[in-house]
Amino acid sequence: MNTESLSPHSINVTGEATGFLPAPGSRGKPITVIGTEAIRGSFDAKCLEQAMNSRGAPGVTDLVLNPDAHAGYGAPVGCVLVSPTHVYPGPVGVDIKCSMSLLALDLPADAVADKATRRALINAICERTPTGAGRGQRTARKSRHVSPELGKQLVVEGASRAVCDALGIPPAWAERCEDSAHVGHDHTHAALGLRLERLLAGGALPKFDDKMTQLGSYGGGNHFGECEAVEIGDNDRARKAAETFGLRDGGLAFLSHCGSRGFGHNLASGQFRALQRFFETWGLPLPGQDKELVYAPLGTPEADAYLDDMALGANFATVNHLLINALVLEAFQEIIPGATGRLVYFISHNIARREIVDNREAWVHRKGATRAFPAGHHALRDTPFAETGHPILLPGNPTAGSCVMVAEPGADKSCYSVNHGAGRAKGRKAAIRELDQKTVDDEFITHDILTNCRFYPKDEAPAAYKDFNEVLRSVERAGLAAEVARLRARFVIKDSDESLGGAA
């Protein structure tokens, strides 16, 4: 297929919300496409071209395009790439283990009905969890101090008991994580310790101590914290799943979206540079002639280095989320004495994981895609979610709400994955150019949603994203997952640094 002619019309439709693109040269398994007609129309030529390049790359056996897909770094954001023989940094991205977490609070939604209470909570959270690129503990007077020594420990160990105790994180929360700790290429933490020592000694991690001060912070761009009113679906399955997850109809919850901050970005950027130099030195061909689709065969020193660096960044991201949730709970307890809470789940959407695909071990790369294991999946054995499936946390936008879902058996068609949110409909520059600031801000007033921003970033406005309800309809009609609860925003914590335009 000529990639220059790719368009939504190139997709072969097999159902209301399913279709496929033939693999390059029609060799091998086709690209699986998830999306209704309206969603398929949102895939532009660049997104489809990246999907074709990724599917034709060495060692790739499966490629899935989810309904939130749009052009990204090498591979589309909103895709799943499977390879039993190679690792690809592009289909993980520069924000290693960008993730979602959800904290259930033992409070009714009307506990924050009063605007003054919500404003006080916003201030209390911002005193503990700074926002904005480059910002860390020094800009939040009630944050946790993280020494360089503790930083080295946590990026190697992840959310170990010792790390949780040192940071005031309830150790039981580690049991509510997709992965509470990551190991090195040889399945050990020792490999990560050695890798970290080499990186530090070689000057590959500049300002490491400063990057550790970003622990417990959101950063910029599309990262956020959001206080939610919980609406459980009106059916037995939703109610059963919600009970297992620890969600209560009419209750409060807090949804967070962030990743590995500057530390993960340094690691990922270093890997891209190293692999691109390797390809240039040896004159190796690039998939689709795209330098963002560099790769390494498993078992090579280059693959080992990437897997170790990815694990270091992922461990930072895990502890970052858990600490944010501990600080958010602390802020609620300051404003509403007696409040309690527990982690519902923590799940990534920018990671490569070892999983069993077609009866063999493979690396499943999810870039802007969320794992979706249904009830009875072997990986959920001996977990609280064995009989329901684990929580899937999907951010939509503040006015349309976000969603908690649970996987269906049909998720096998998408390599047990779903989208990671709504997906961008407008690029950042286009959104800033085309959207009206007053209209954006008035929408929040209409929905009685408070924010910490003087002006809500236009490039993060609801209108910059796809129709979330249509995205969810695609997932449900494709038989991948079902809705358990809708989350309605009551207030939003966002990068409020106007000089960054929300795009950091």
Summary of the structure (lengths in Angstrom):
residues: 504
radius of gyration: 21.4
end to end distance: 36.4
largest distance: 63.7
contacts: 1929
relative contact order: 0.18
helix: 40%
strand: 25%
